[in-house]
Amino acid sequence: MAERDKRDIRCIVLKPGDSVAVLPEGGKAGECLSGTGVVLREDIPAGHKAALRSVLRGEPVIKYGHPMGRATMNIVPGEKVHVHNVESALRAEWDMTWTPSGAAFRELSVPVPVFAGYAREQGAPGIRNELWIIPLVGCVNDYLKFLADGYSPPSWIERIRVLSHPYGCSQLGDDLDRTAAVLEGLARNPCAAGVVVAGLGCENLRRVFMETRLSDLRKVRFFSLQEAEDDRRLLYGLLDGLAEAAPRARTEFPLSDVTIGVKCGGSDGFSGLSANPLAGEVADMMCAWGGRVVATEIPEMFGAEDVLASRIADGEVFRAFAGTIRWFRDYYDAHNQPVYENPSPGNRDGGITTLEEKSLGAVNKCGSSPVTDVLAMGAQAVRRGVSVLFGPGNDLISSTVMAAGGAQVILFTTGRGTPYSTVVPTIKISSNTALYNRKRGWIDFDAGPLLSGADRSETARALVSLIAETASGRLTRNEENRCGEIAIFKDGVTL
């Protein structure tokens, strides 16, 4: 055996009793996993897993201290553990037990940071001073963009956005209700100093319906293009009035006034080790200071539901959480799709084997603070702690759901990279330094040093500083790249 093959290589064992370790730099056959005495039997790529002990066929494979699937063949120490020898144990039959763990908010000696934001007449302060044009129906999207491109806002208005989407007409039932709820929630987001809700006039999503839903919100104006005699003059007049009512300058507020969303997308085998736990650490800090954190991606909680359920103290909240999980499981079943048909090909290439493994890593970004609410699409997070929002795992829809739930900043962790962002500032956090170096134009913060032993608390404080700077006006990469889209969940008929 060559001398280099005898060297110890670094591995990460996440919890005592785990039957696998993650290899941050990968390893060659014959190399030894440091601190374990396990010798690799084959080459294993970076971010993938090696067995620490024997696992018999049918037995659970343990990672994060929980089952991440079951062995489809006998596995011996030193073998690669992946899709060739492990399968998901998730099945359609399902029940959830509730054993409250007594989760509590942390006590921090570090005072809550401050940021410079915009005072709002109603609700939380804004971190951006934008005017949003929200179409009621998809057939007016491009025309509204054409009109908006010709408008010159005053200097204190930072951006004009048209929140394009394809819906609002040819919809019925739950789909139409969800479209209305998401558009209403977006109109309430504090990043918008003023909102123009613009319809064509004949769509299913009636203007009068939205006027009723938003009747309490003084920063909203409405108009219908079919009724307008001069589209440009009417729209510009509405925007001028909203701009005049908007604040001109930023003032100081505690960072706990900013609702944070936590999201992962393009995950790899490092996401659950570095970026997601880092986001969770920051989530706990925000909650300790009295703030609110929102999370969604319900199907990516499958297999890790009990981890979040244990942090719920209220029976009504638990029943809402279990009902939300059940809805998405039934949704899969109604479309004849197995609940475990996830991770994506990119996830698997990056080392994620099963949905349970992906979910156990994903819920790390929610931290350890109490789960205090479960909300429908468009409902606003108002309780201190973690609120779980109804929404799928899809990056576009889940990000939109969080913005509609009041998130002003989204912490978006990624191992493989994505340029997508919704209409609020989105801080992209790389799980590995190679991605950060390769995609500096996409990524705002590198969690990769955590894989080499960087202090998590210090790294979390650095990320909190970036959040405060972002809330005070520093542009994120998605804002510099002019990325900002919305997407709305649909599961019914189209007329």
N, C-alpha and C positions, 0 to 999 in steps of 0.2 A: 504493500500500500504506500502510495506517495506520501511524503511528509506533510504536504499541504492538506491532504485528505484527512489527517488526524486532528486537525485543529478544531477547537470548539467554535461553534457559530451561535450567534445570538438568536434567542427565541423568546416569545412573549406568551406567558401562561396567565390568562386573565383572572381566573378564580381557582382557589384550591379545589381539587377534585375534578378539574377539567380533564377530559381524555385526549385533548388536542392542544397543540401549541401553534402559534402563528410565527412564520419565519419572515422578519421584516426585510432581510436582504436575500432570502432564498438560501438554498444549500445544495451540495453535491453528495451523491452516494458515498458513504464511508465517513462523512463528517459527523461530529458529535454535537448534539444540542446542549448548549452550556447549562450546567446545573442540574441536568436530568439523567445523565448517563445513557441517553438514548442515541443510537447510531442510525443515521439515515440509510435506508435500504435503496433509495432511488433519488434522482435529482428532483428538487421541488422548487418551483418559481417563487419569487418574492411575493409576499402577501397571501400565500397559500398555507395549508395546514399539514402538520405531521402528527401521527398518532403517538401518544406518550405511553399508552398501555394497550394491552390486548382488548379488543371489543369483538364479541361474538356476533354472528349474523342474527339480526332481529333485536339486538340490544341498542339502547339509546347511546348516541354520541353526545358528549357533554362539552359545551362551550359557554362562557359567561355564567357558569354555574347552573345552566339549564339545558334540557335536551334540545339539540339543534337538528335532530333527525334520527334515523336508525340505520344501522349497518345492513347492507344488502349482501354482505359476505363477511367472513372472518377477517379482521384487521389486526395486524401485529404491530408492535412498536417500531417506529421509524418509517412506516409506509405513509405515502401521500394519502390524505383524506379529502375526497372531493366527490363529484357526481358519479364516478365509476363505482364507488363502494358505499355511498350514503344516499338515502332518499328521504323526502319529507314524510313525517308521521302525521301530518294534518289530513283529516278526512271530513266529509260532509257532516257526520254526526258530531255534535259539539255541545258542551255546556261549560259554564264558567262558575267557578267557586269564588266566594268573596271572603277574604281573610284580611281585614284591615291591619296594617303594620304599624299604625301610629305615626306615619310620616309627619314630620314637623318642619317648619321653616327654620333655616339656619339663623344663627346669631352672628353678625359680622361686626368686627371692631372698626372696619374700614367705613368711613362715612359715604353716603350716596353721592356720586359725582353729579355735577350740574352740566347743563347744556344751554345753548342760546337758541331759543325757538320762537315761534310766533303765537302770541296769545289769540285764542279763539273766543268769540262771543258765546259759543256753546261747545261744551266738551273739552277734551284734552288739547293742550297746545300742539301746534303743528311743527314738524321739522322741515317742511318744504312749504313754499308759498306759491302754489300752482293754481291754475284754473282748469277744470276738467269739463269736457263736453261728453256727455254720456248718451249715446244713441239708444232709443227705445227699440229699434229694429235694424237688422243688418243692411237693408237696402239703402240706407242713407250714410253708411260709413264713409265711403270715399268722397262723397259730396261735402260732408262736414269737414273732412280733412282739407279739401280744396279751399273751403271758406276759412278754416282756421289758419291755413298757411298765409293768408293775406292779412291777418290781424296783427297789429303791432302793439303788444302790451306795454304798460308803463314799466319803469325800471325795477320796481319792487316785486313784480310778478316774475317768478323764475322760469316758468314754462307753461305752455298751453298743450294739453293732451286731449286727444280724441280716443276714447276707450272703445275701440271697435270690437264687435262680436257679430256672429251670424244669426242671432236668434231674435225673439220678440214677436215673430209672426210664424204662422203654420205650426204653432205649438198649442198643446192643451194640457190640462191637469197639472201633475207634479212638475213637469218640465217648465211650463209657463210660470208656475209659482216660484221655482228655483231661480229662473232668470230674473224675476222681479226682486226676489230677496237679495240676490248677489248685487244687482245694480243699486238697490237701496243701500246695502252695506257699504259699497264703494263710495256712494255719494256722502256718506257719513264720515269717511276717513279724514282725519285732521290734516293730512298732507294737502288736501284741496282747500284753498281759501274760499273758493266759490265754485258752483257747479251749474252748468246748463244741461237740462235733460231735454233732448231734442227727438221728436218723433216725426214720422211721415204724416200720420193722421188716420190711417185705416188699418193699422196693425192690431193683432190680438192683444198685445200689451198696451192697454189704453192709457192715454195720458191722465185721465181723471183717476184711474186706479193708483198710479204712481204719485199723483198729487196728494191723495189721501194718505199713502204710506209715508210720505215725506213732509206732511203738513206742519210738523213741529220744527223743521229745519229751515232757518231763516237764510241760509247761504245758497239756496237752490232757486233757480228760475226755470220755466218751462216754455217751450214753443213747438208748434206743429208746422212743418214745412208746407203742407198743402194749403194751410190757411194764411201763410205769410204773403204779403204783397211784395216785399223786398227782403229776400232771405239774408243778404249780407248786412243790410242796415239794421235789421232786427237783431241778428245774432251779435253784431259788434256792439250794439247799444246795451244788450244784456251783459256782455263781457265787461264793458266799460263800467257799468254800475257795480258789478261784483268786485272789480279791481279797486274802485274808489273806496269800497267798504273794507277792503283787506288791510291788515296792518302793514306799516312801512318798514319796521325795524324789528330785530330780534331782541328778546329779553331773556333773563335767566330763569330756568326751571330745574327741578330735580330730575335726574335721568329716569327715576321710577315712574315718571309720567308718560314715558314712551312704552307702548306695548310692543313686545318682541315676538316675532314668529320664528319657529325653528323648523327646518326643512332639509331633507337630503335628496340628492339626485345624482345619477351617474356614480353610484357608490362602488367601492372596491373593497378588498380584504382589509385595508387599513382604516376605512371609514369608522368602523366600530371601535377602533383602538385609539384613534387620535382626534379627528375632527368632531365626531359625534359626542364623545365624552367632554370635549372642550366646550362645545355649545351647551351641553348640560350643566357644566360648571358655571357658565355665565348665566344660564336660566336660573340656577339656584341663587346666584348673587342678586339678580333682579328681583326675584320673589322675596328674598330676605329684606330688601330695601322697600318692600311694599308694592312691588310692581306686578305686572301681568305678562304671562307667556302663553302663546297659543300654538297648538300643534294639531295636525290633521293626518292625512295619509292612512286612513283606517285600515285598508287591506294590508298595509305593511306593519300592522300591529298583530296580525294573525300569528299565533304561536308565542306571543309575548304579552297577551292580554292580561294575564294574572299579575305581571310586573307592575303595570299601571293601575289595575284594579285594587291592588293592595294599598295604594296610596290614597284611596278614596275613603273618607270617613263618613259620608252622608249616604244613607240608603237610597234616596231619590236620585242622587248623582250616579250611584252605582247602577241602578236600574236603567238610567238613560244611556250609560256607557255600554252596558250589555246589550241593550236594544239597538244601539248604533252598530256594534260588531255584528249582531244577528242580521241586521238589514243588509249589510254588504255580503255576508255569507249567502243569504237568500238570493241576492242579486246575481252572484256568481252561479248559483244553482239554477236560477230561472233561465240563464243563458247557456246552460249545459257546459259550464266551465269549472274545472276543479279549483278549489280554493287555493291550492298550492302552486298554481301555474305562474310562478314568479320565483326566483329572480329573472332578470333580463339576461340576454346573452352577454352583454357587457359586464354585468355583475359577476356572472360565472367566470368570465375570462379574468376578472380581477381577484378571484378567490372565494367568492360567496357561493355556497353550495345549495342551500335550501332557503325557503321562505322563513322558516323559524330562525335560522342564523341571521338572515337579513333583518328580521324584525327585532331580534334581541339586540343587534347593534344599533338599529334605528332608534329604539326608544331611549337609548343613552342620551340622545340630544334633548330629552325632556327633563334631564336632571333627576333629582330625588325629592323635590318639594311636593307638597300635597296637590293632588288633582281635585280642583274645587268646582268645576263646572263642565257640562257637556252641552254643546250648542248646535243649533241648526245652521244651515248656510245663511249667511247674511246677518245673523245675530251678533251683537256686540259683546266682547269680553269685558266684563266689569269687575269680576271678583279677583282679589289677590290670589296668586298661585297659577297653576297650569290649567288652562281650559282646552278641552278636546273638541275640535270642530268637525262636523260631518263633512266628509270629502274623500275622494279617491286618492290613490298614490300618484297619479299623473302630475308631473311637475307643473304644467301650465295651470291646471285646474286647482291643485292644492295651494299653490302660491296665491292665486286669485282669491280663494276662499279665506286665506289668512288676512289679506289686505281688506276684504269685505268684512272681516271680523274685528277690524280695528288695528291690525299690525301696521306700524309705521316703519319698522326696520325688520327685514327677514335675514336670519343667519342661515345661509344655504351651504351645507357641507357637500363636498364632492371629491371623489377619488379619480374620476376619469375626465371630468371637466364638462361644462356646458355654458354657453353664453346667455341662456335664457334668464330673464327676470321679469317680474310683474311690474306694476306701476308705482311701487314704493321702493325706496332704496334697499338694495339687496347686497349683503356682504357675503361674497363667495369665499369659502374656507376650504383650502385644499387639505386632503388627508395625508399627502406626501409631498416632499419638497421637489421631486422631479416634475410633478404637474405644475407647481407654483413657478418653477423656473421656465417651463416650456410655454405657459399660458399667462404671462404677466398681464396681458391685456384683458384677461377674464377674471383673474383671482385677486382678491383684496387682502387675504391673510393666510399665512402658511402654518398649518398645525403639524407639519411633518417633523419638526424637531422633537415633538413629544415621543416619537418612535425611538429616538436615540437618548431618551432620559431627561429631556428638558422638564423643568418644574411646571406642573400643570397650573398651580395657583398663580405663578408669575405670568404664564402665558395667558391665562384667563384675564388677569388685570390688564394686560396689553390689549386684548380684544375689547374689553370694556372701554378702554381709552379710545379705541377706534370707533366704537359705537357712539360715544359722546361727541367725537369730532364729526362723525357723519350726521348726527342729529343737529349739530351746529352749522351744517352747510357743506362739509367736505363731500365731494361727489364720489360715489362708488363707481367701480368699473362699468357696471351696467348703465349708469347714468352717462358716463363719458362716451359709451358706445351707442347711446340713444336707444337702448333696449328697454322695452316696457310694454307688455301685452297682457290682455286678460283672456281667460277661457272659462266657459261655463259648462257644468255637468249636464248631460242629457242622457236619458235612458228610455224615452218613449217614442211615440209615432211622430212622423212629420207629415203634415197635411199636404 
